[in-house]
Amino acid sequence: MSLYDDAVLVLKGYEGQPELRQVYLDHLSTHPDGMWKACEAGHLTASALVIDPERGRVLLTLHKKLRMWLQLGGHCEPQDPSLTAAALREATEESGVAGLTVLPGGPVRLDRHAIPAPCHWHIDVQYAVVAPPGAVQTISDESLDLRWFGYDEVAEVADASVVRLLEATRARL
């Protein structure tokens, strides 16, 4: 199965946010290249909130280009077998944490947000991954900083989309 086909199946199976989900499906149906960064109309991305439920905290990155505290994630790659695998790969690469596991149940949220030209939209499929006990992070070259924040600190440092992702993740737990 192609990554495109997997994305369509994942989105069709996602029960939340029905209007936004349909926007995603419509985008893919009109843009066969909608999985890839080269699609200037916008492209799917896969992100993951790294969570340590035992210690009540999440790992956020200070994004190098945007200079905002965000969940980890990014562009799908041709070798990614699924959206879930893309989100896990991105979270592992950007956190340096081995042994992350995807929270069962598929995506936690969808978030469509504007980005600078030449592309205009990131059509993000958001997952949550659980960090193993004693996880130690390593800053990647895509980050200015990488830091654990208590659940109650996230709203002080991150935007509303990250807060909504954390709320949805905690509800799933």
ZAMIPA-929232 format. One line per 5 residues: number of its first residue (from 1); their letters; for each residue x, y, z of N, C-alpha, C. Coordinates in steps of 0.1 Angstrom, whole numbers, padded with zeros to 4 digits, always signed. Layout:
N
NUM> A> X Y Z X Y Z X Y Z  ...
//
This chain:
173
1> MSLYD> +0008 -0012 +0000 +0000 +0000 +0000 +0009 +0012 +0000  +0005 +0022 -0008 +0013 +0035 -0008 +0010 +0043 +0004  +0019 +0053 +0006 +0017 +0062 +0017 +0004 +0070 +0015  +0002 +0074 +0003 -0010 +0081 -0001 -0023 +0073 +0003  -0023 +0060 -0001 -0034 +0052 +0002 -0036 +0050 +0017
6> DAVLV> -0025 +0049 +0024 -0025 +0048 +0039 -0031 +0060 +0045  -0027 +0072 +0040 -0032 +0085 +0045 -0048 +0086 +0043  -0052 +0082 +0031 -0067 +0082 +0029 -0074 +0073 +0038  -0069 +0061 +0040 -0075 +0051 +0049 -0075 +0056 +0064  -0064 +0062 +0068 -0063 +0068 +0082 -0073 +0079 +0083
11> LKGYE> -0074 +0088 +0074 -0083 +0099 +0075 -0098 +0094 +0074  -0101 +0085 +0066 -0114 +0079 +0066 -0118 +0073 +0079  -0109 +0067 +0086 -0111 +0060 +0098 -0111 +0069 +0110  -0106 +0082 +0108 -0105 +0091 +0120 -0119 +0097 +0122  -0124 +0095 +0135 -0138 +0099 +0138 -0139 +0113 +0143
16> GQPEL> -0129 +0120 +0146 -0130 +0134 +0151 -0129 +0144 +0140  -0133 +0156 +0143 -0131 +0168 +0135 -0136 +0165 +0120  -0149 +0162 +0119 -0154 +0157 +0106 -0152 +0167 +0094  -0154 +0180 +0097 -0153 +0190 +0086 -0138 +0191 +0082  -0129 +0192 +0091 -0115 +0193 +0088 -0110 +0180 +0081
21> RQVYL> -0115 +0169 +0086 -0111 +0156 +0080 -0115 +0156 +0065  -0127 +0161 +0062 -0132 +0162 +0048 -0123 +0171 +0040  -0119 +0182 +0046 -0109 +0191 +0039 -0097 +0184 +0035  -0092 +0176 +0044 -0080 +0168 +0041 -0082 +0158 +0030  -0093 +0151 +0031 -0096 +0141 +0020 -0099 +0147 +0007
26> DHLST> -0105 +0159 +0007 -0107 +0166 -0006 -0094 +0171 -0011  -0085 +0175 -0003 -0072 +0180 -0007 -0065 +0168 -0014  -0065 +0157 -0008 -0058 +0145 -0014 -0064 +0141 -0027  -0077 +0141 -0028 -0084 +0137 -0040 -0081 +0146 -0052  -0078 +0159 -0049 -0075 +0169 -0060 -0060 +0171 -0062
31> HPDGM> -0052 +0166 -0052 -0038 +0168 -0053 -0031 +0154 -0051  -0029 +0146 -0061 -0022 +0133 -0060 -0008 +0134 -0054  -0002 +0146 -0055 +0011 +0149 -0049 +0010 +0155 -0035  -0002 +0155 -0029 -0005 +0162 -0016 +0002 +0156 -0004  +0009 +0145 -0006 +0017 +0140 +0005 +0031 +0146 +0006
36> WKACE> +0035 +0153 -0004 +0049 +0157 -0006 +0051 +0172 -0005  +0062 +0176 +0001 +0066 +0190 +0002 +0065 +0198 -0011  +0067 +0192 -0022 +0067 +0198 -0035 +0053 +0203 -0039  +0043 +0199 -0032 +0029 +0203 -0035 +0027 +0217 -0030  +0027 +0227 -0038 +0026 +0241 -0034 +0012 +0245 -0028
41> AGHLT> +0002 +0237 -0031 -0011 +0240 -0026 -0012 +0235 -0011  -0003 +0228 -0006 -0002 +0223 +0007 +0000 +0208 +0007  +0006 +0203 +0018 +0009 +0189 +0019 +0007 +0184 +0033  +0004 +0171 +0033 +0003 +0164 +0046 +0016 +0164 +0053  +0016 +0166 +0066 +0027 +0164 +0075 +0023 +0154 +0086
46> ASALV> +0032 +0148 +0093 +0029 +0139 +0104 +0037 +0144 +0116  +0030 +0146 +0127 +0037 +0151 +0139 +0033 +0142 +0151  +0040 +0144 +0162 +0037 +0136 +0174 +0041 +0144 +0186  +0032 +0143 +0196 +0035 +0149 +0209 +0041 +0138 +0217  +0054 +0140 +0221 +0061 +0131 +0230 +0056 +0133 +0244
51> IDPER> +0051 +0123 +0250 +0045 +0124 +0263 +0051 +0114 +0273  +0053 +0119 +0285 +0058 +0110 +0296 +0046 +0110 +0307  +0036 +0102 +0305 +0025 +0102 +0314 +0028 +0100 +0329  +0038 +0092 +0331 +0042 +0089 +0345 +0047 +0101 +0353  +0053 +0110 +0345 +0059 +0122 +0352 +0050 +0135 +0348
56> GRVLL> +0039 +0133 +0340 +0031 +0144 +0337 +0037 +0155 +0329  +0044 +0151 +0318 +0052 +0161 +0311 +0052 +0157 +0296  +0055 +0167 +0288 +0057 +0165 +0273 +0070 +0171 +0269  +0075 +0166 +0258 +0087 +0171 +0252 +0084 +0180 +0240  +0088 +0192 +0241 +0086 +0202 +0230 +0099 +0207 +0224
61> TLHKK> +0098 +0210 +0211 +0110 +0216 +0204 +0108 +0231 +0202  +0119 +0238 +0204 +0119 +0252 +0200 +0123 +0252 +0185  +0113 +0253 +0176 +0115 +0252 +0162 +0125 +0262 +0157  +0135 +0258 +0149 +0146 +0267 +0145 +0140 +0278 +0136  +0132 +0275 +0126 +0127 +0285 +0117 +0115 +0293 +0123
66> LRMWL> +0106 +0287 +0130 +0094 +0294 +0135 +0096 +0300 +0148  +0107 +0296 +0156 +0110 +0301 +0169 +0098 +0300 +0178  +0091 +0288 +0178 +0080 +0285 +0186 +0082 +0272 +0192  +0076 +0270 +0204 +0076 +0256 +0211 +0065 +0248 +0204  +0069 +0237 +0198 +0059 +0229 +0191 +0062 +0214 +0194
71> QLGGH> +0052 +0206 +0190 +0054 +0191 +0191 +0064 +0188 +0180  +0069 +0176 +0180 +0079 +0171 +0170 +0071 +0167 +0157  +0078 +0168 +0146 +0071 +0163 +0134 +0076 +0170 +0121  +0071 +0165 +0110 +0075 +0172 +0098 +0070 +0164 +0086  +0078 +0165 +0075 +0074 +0160 +0062 +0074 +0145 +0061
76> CEPQD> +0065 +0140 +0053 +0065 +0126 +0050 +0077 +0123 +0040  +0082 +0112 +0040 +0093 +0108 +0031 +0089 +0096 +0023  +0094 +0094 +0011 +0090 +0083 +0003 +0092 +0069 +0009  +0101 +0067 +0018 +0104 +0054 +0025 +0094 +0052 +0037  +0086 +0062 +0041 +0076 +0060 +0051 +0065 +0050 +0047
81> PSLTA> +0063 +0039 +0054 +0053 +0030 +0050 +0038 +0035 +0053  +0038 +0044 +0063 +0025 +0049 +0068 +0026 +0062 +0075  +0015 +0069 +0077 +0015 +0082 +0084 +0020 +0080 +0098  +0016 +0069 +0104 +0020 +0066 +0118 +0035 +0064 +0118  +0041 +0057 +0109 +0055 +0055 +0108 +0062 +0068 +0106
86> AALRE> +0057 +0077 +0098 +0063 +0090 +0095 +0063 +0098 +0108  +0052 +0098 +0116 +0052 +0106 +0128 +0062 +0100 +0138  +0063 +0087 +0139 +0072 +0081 +0148 +0087 +0084 +0144  +0089 +0083 +0131 +0103 +0086 +0126 +0107 +0100 +0129  +0098 +0109 +0126 +0101 +0123 +0129 +0103 +0126 +0144
91> ATEES> +0095 +0120 +0153 +0096 +0122 +0167 +0109 +0116 +0172  +0113 +0105 +0167 +0126 +0098 +0171 +0138 +0106 +0166  +0137 +0111 +0153 +0148 +0119 +0148 +0150 +0132 +0155  +0139 +0138 +0158 +0140 +0152 +0164 +0142 +0152 +0179  +0139 +0141 +0185 +0141 +0140 +0200 +0153 +0133 +0204
96> GVAGL> +0158 +0124 +0195 +0169 +0115 +0199 +0166 +0104 +0209  +0153 +0103 +0212 +0148 +0093 +0222 +0145 +0080 +0215  +0152 +0069 +0219 +0149 +0056 +0214 +0138 +0050 +0222  +0130 +0041 +0215 +0120 +0033 +0222 +0107 +0041 +0224  +0104 +0051 +0216 +0091 +0058 +0216 +0081 +0048 +0211
101> TVLPG> +0069 +0048 +0217 +0058 +0040 +0212 +0046 +0049 +0209  +0039 +0046 +0198 +0028 +0053 +0194 +0016 +0050 +0202  +0009 +0060 +0207 -0003 +0058 +0215 -0014 +0051 +0206  -0020 +0040 +0210 -0029 +0033 +0201 -0041 +0042 +0198  -0048 +0039 +0187 -0060 +0045 +0183 -0059 +0055 +0172
106> GPVRL> -0048 +0055 +0165 -0046 +0064 +0154 -0043 +0078 +0158  -0046 +0088 +0148 -0043 +0102 +0151 -0051 +0107 +0163  -0045 +0116 +0170 -0051 +0123 +0181 -0059 +0135 +0176  -0053 +0142 +0167 -0060 +0155 +0162 -0055 +0157 +0147  -0062 +0166 +0141 -0058 +0172 +0128 -0056 +0187 +0131
111> DRHAI> -0046 +0193 +0124 -0044 +0207 +0125 -0038 +0213 +0112  -0046 +0221 +0105 -0042 +0227 +0093 -0037 +0242 +0096  -0025 +0245 +0092 -0020 +0258 +0095 -0012 +0264 +0083  -0012 +0277 +0082 -0005 +0284 +0071 +0009 +0284 +0074  +0017 +0283 +0063 +0032 +0284 +0064 +0036 +0293 +0053
116> PAPCH> +0048 +0298 +0053 +0053 +0307 +0043 +0054 +0301 +0029  +0053 +0309 +0019 +0054 +0305 +0005 +0068 +0298 +0003  +0070 +0290 -0007 +0061 +0287 -0018 +0049 +0278 -0015  +0050 +0270 -0005 +0039 +0262 -0001 +0030 +0271 +0008  +0018 +0267 +0009 +0009 +0276 +0017 +0003 +0270 +0029
121> WHIDV> +0002 +0256 +0030 -0004 +0249 +0041 +0003 +0237 +0045  +0004 +0235 +0058 +0008 +0222 +0064 -0006 +0216 +0068  -0008 +0204 +0064 -0020 +0197 +0067 -0016 +0186 +0076  -0016 +0189 +0089 -0009 +0180 +0098 -0018 +0170 +0104  -0013 +0157 +0104 -0020 +0146 +0111 -0011 +0144 +0124
126> QYAVV> -0018 +0146 +0135 -0011 +0146 +0148 -0013 +0133 +0156  -0002 +0127 +0160 -0002 +0115 +0169 +0003 +0119 +0182  +0003 +0109 +0191 +0010 +0110 +0204 +0019 +0098 +0206  +0031 +0100 +0211 +0040 +0089 +0214 +0044 +0090 +0228  +0045 +0078 +0234 +0049 +0077 +0248 +0064 +0074 +0249
131> APPGA> +0071 +0082 +0257 +0085 +0080 +0260 +0087 +0069 +0270  +0098 +0062 +0268 +0101 +0051 +0278 +0106 +0057 +0291  +0105 +0050 +0302 +0111 +0055 +0314 +0125 +0059 +0313  +0129 +0071 +0319 +0143 +0075 +0318 +0147 +0081 +0305  +0138 +0084 +0296 +0141 +0089 +0283 +0150 +0102 +0284
136> VQTIS> +0160 +0102 +0276 +0169 +0113 +0275 +0169 +0119 +0261  +0166 +0131 +0260 +0165 +0138 +0247 +0179 +0143 +0242  +0180 +0145 +0228 +0191 +0151 +0222 +0186 +0160 +0212  +0191 +0173 +0212 +0187 +0183 +0203 +0192 +0180 +0189  +0182 +0180 +0179 +0186 +0178 +0165 +0190 +0192 +0159
141> DESLD> +0194 +0191 +0147 +0198 +0204 +0140 +0185 +0212 +0135  +0173 +0206 +0137 +0161 +0213 +0134 +0156 +0221 +0146  +0162 +0220 +0157 +0157 +0227 +0169 +0168 +0237 +0175  +0162 +0247 +0181 +0171 +0256 +0189 +0172 +0251 +0203  +0161 +0244 +0208 +0161 +0238 +0221 +0151 +0227 +0221
146> LRWFG> +0152 +0218 +0231 +0143 +0207 +0232 +0142 +0205 +0247  +0129 +0205 +0252 +0128 +0206 +0267 +0115 +0199 +0271  +0115 +0193 +0283 +0103 +0187 +0289 +0096 +0198 +0296  +0083 +0198 +0295 +0074 +0208 +0302 +0063 +0200 +0309  +0060 +0204 +0321 +0048 +0198 +0328 +0036 +0202 +0321
151> YDEVA> +0026 +0193 +0322 +0013 +0196 +0315 +0008 +0210 +0318  +0009 +0215 +0330 +0004 +0228 +0334 +0013 +0239 +0328  +0024 +0237 +0323 +0033 +0247 +0317 +0031 +0249 +0303  +0025 +0240 +0296 +0024 +0240 +0281 +0017 +0253 +0276  +0006 +0257 +0282 -0001 +0269 +0278 +0007 +0281 +0279
156> EVADA> +0017 +0281 +0288 +0025 +0293 +0290 +0036 +0295 +0279  +0040 +0284 +0272 +0051 +0285 +0263 +0046 +0282 +0248  +0035 +0274 +0246 +0031 +0270 +0233 +0018 +0276 +0229  +0015 +0276 +0216 +0003 +0281 +0211 -0009 +0272 +0213  -0021 +0277 +0210 -0033 +0270 +0212 -0034 +0256 +0206
161> SVVRL> -0027 +0255 +0194 -0028 +0242 +0187 -0021 +0231 +0195  -0010 +0234 +0202 -0002 +0225 +0210 -0010 +0222 +0223  -0017 +0232 +0228 -0025 +0230 +0240 -0037 +0220 +0237  -0043 +0222 +0225 -0054 +0213 +0221 -0049 +0199 +0219  -0037 +0197 +0213 -0031 +0184 +0211 -0029 +0178 +0224
166> LEATR> -0023 +0185 +0234 -0021 +0179 +0247 -0034 +0175 +0254  -0044 +0183 +0253 -0057 +0180 +0259 -0063 +0167 +0253  -0062 +0166 +0239 -0067 +0155 +0232 -0059 +0142 +0236  -0046 +0144 +0238 -0038 +0132 +0241 -0041 +0128 +0256  -0043 +0137 +0265 -0046 +0133 +0278 -0060 +0127 +0279
171> ARL> -0069 +0131 +0271 -0082 +0125 +0271 -0081 +0110 +0266  -0072 +0108 +0256 -0070 +0095 +0250 -0064 +0086 +0261  -0055 +0091 +0269 -0048 +0083 +0279 -0058 +0078 +0289
//
